Amino acid sequence: MKKVLVVVLVSVLTMGSAFAQKGAWYIGTSAMTSASVFDEPGVAFTTGFVMDKAGDAKAMCFGIAPDAGYFVSDNFSVGLGVAFNMFSLKANSDADAQKATAFGVNPYARYFFISKGNFGLYLQGGLSYVSSKVEDLDAVNTFYIGINPGIAYTLGSNFGITASFGNLGYTNYAEEVSRFGLNVDASSLRIGLHYSF
């Protein structure tokens, strides 16, 4: 098994680089997962519709979160994501639904430290600002800055998929709760689809 892994790794590293090229643009989004539904509103910049249940609580979330980026050099891109989310949460079957909306922006930079053929490994650094509002309550602002690793793979000449898992960063929530740390739970998984041109 170890020999197979070594052969695969050597093959990937010796392919010609055609993944990331200076001057290329891309647009895309990441898919929403059920792990993000019970998160603080708007933290996950993802697109989709999910219904989930935890105990007696039921949650529903709809999100749209496009992003666009530009390759400044063959291995370095900058991008911007925006997000709009709608949430509905019921604590139990007898409770009224609590509704919330959220809007966010997410500028980032991505460095590909391996870019061979259709395959790339990158490290992304960025920050995000999200303003979320639960009905009848004041808006809550969340600020995040951090880094996360990712993998990218091109499908044909224009389409590509990305995946990232885990992040290390600082979060300030509602100007009252601050935390710094490593997150490697399911909510940190992001799988995206992008189109380059």
Secondary structure in CASP SS format (residue, H / E / C, confidence):
PFRMAT SS
TARGET T0000
AUTHOR 0000-0000-0000
METHOD secondary structure of the structure
MODEL  1
M C 1.00
K H 1.00
K H 1.00
V H 1.00
L H 1.00
V H 1.00
V H 1.00
V H 1.00
L H 1.00
V H 1.00
S H 1.00
V H 1.00
L H 1.00
T H 1.00
M C 1.00
G C 1.00
S E 1.00
A C 1.00
F C 1.00
A C 1.00
Q C 1.00
K C 1.00
G C 1.00
A C 1.00
W E 1.00
Y E 1.00
I E 1.00
G E 1.00
T E 1.00
S E 1.00
A E 1.00
M C 1.00
T C 1.00
S H 1.00
A H 1.00
S H 1.00
V C 1.00
F C 1.00
D C 1.00
E C 1.00
P C 1.00
G C 1.00
V C 1.00
A C 1.00
F C 1.00
T C 1.00
T E 1.00
G E 1.00
F E 1.00
V E 1.00
M E 1.00
D E 1.00
K E 1.00
A E 1.00
G C 1.00
D C 1.00
A E 1.00
K E 1.00
A E 1.00
M E 1.00
C E 1.00
F E 1.00
G E 1.00
I E 1.00
A C 1.00
P C 1.00
D E 1.00
A E 1.00
G E 1.00
Y E 1.00
F E 1.00
V E 1.00
S E 1.00
D C 1.00
N C 1.00
F E 1.00
S E 1.00
V E 1.00
G E 1.00
L E 1.00
G E 1.00
V E 1.00
A E 1.00
F E 1.00
N E 1.00
M E 1.00
F E 1.00
S E 1.00
L E 1.00
K E 1.00
A C 1.00
N C 1.00
S C 1.00
D C 1.00
A C 1.00
D C 1.00
A C 1.00
Q E 1.00
K E 1.00
A E 1.00
T E 1.00
A E 1.00
F E 1.00
G E 1.00
V E 1.00
N E 1.00
P E 1.00
Y E 1.00
A E 1.00
R E 1.00
Y E 1.00
F E 1.00
F E 1.00
I E 1.00
S E 1.00
K E 1.00
G E 1.00
N C 1.00
F E 1.00
G E 1.00
L E 1.00
Y E 1.00
L E 1.00
Q E 1.00
G E 1.00
G E 1.00
L E 1.00
S E 1.00
Y E 1.00
V E 1.00
S E 1.00
S E 1.00
K E 1.00
V E 1.00
E C 1.00
D C 1.00
L C 1.00
D C 1.00
A C 1.00
V E 1.00
N E 1.00
T E 1.00
F E 1.00
Y E 1.00
I E 1.00
G E 1.00
I E 1.00
N E 1.00
P E 1.00
G E 1.00
I E 1.00
A E 1.00
Y E 1.00
T E 1.00
L E 1.00
G C 1.00
S C 1.00
N C 1.00
F E 1.00
G E 1.00
I E 1.00
T E 1.00
A E 1.00
S E 1.00
F C 1.00
G C 1.00
N E 1.00
L E 1.00
G E 1.00
Y E 1.00
T E 1.00
N E 1.00
Y E 1.00
A C 1.00
E C 1.00
E C 1.00
V E 1.00
S E 1.00
R E 1.00
F E 1.00
G E 1.00
L E 1.00
N E 1.00
V C 1.00
D C 1.00
A H 1.00
S H 1.00
S H 1.00
L C 1.00
R E 1.00
I E 1.00
G E 1.00
L E 1.00
H E 1.00
Y E 1.00
S E 1.00
F C 1.00
END
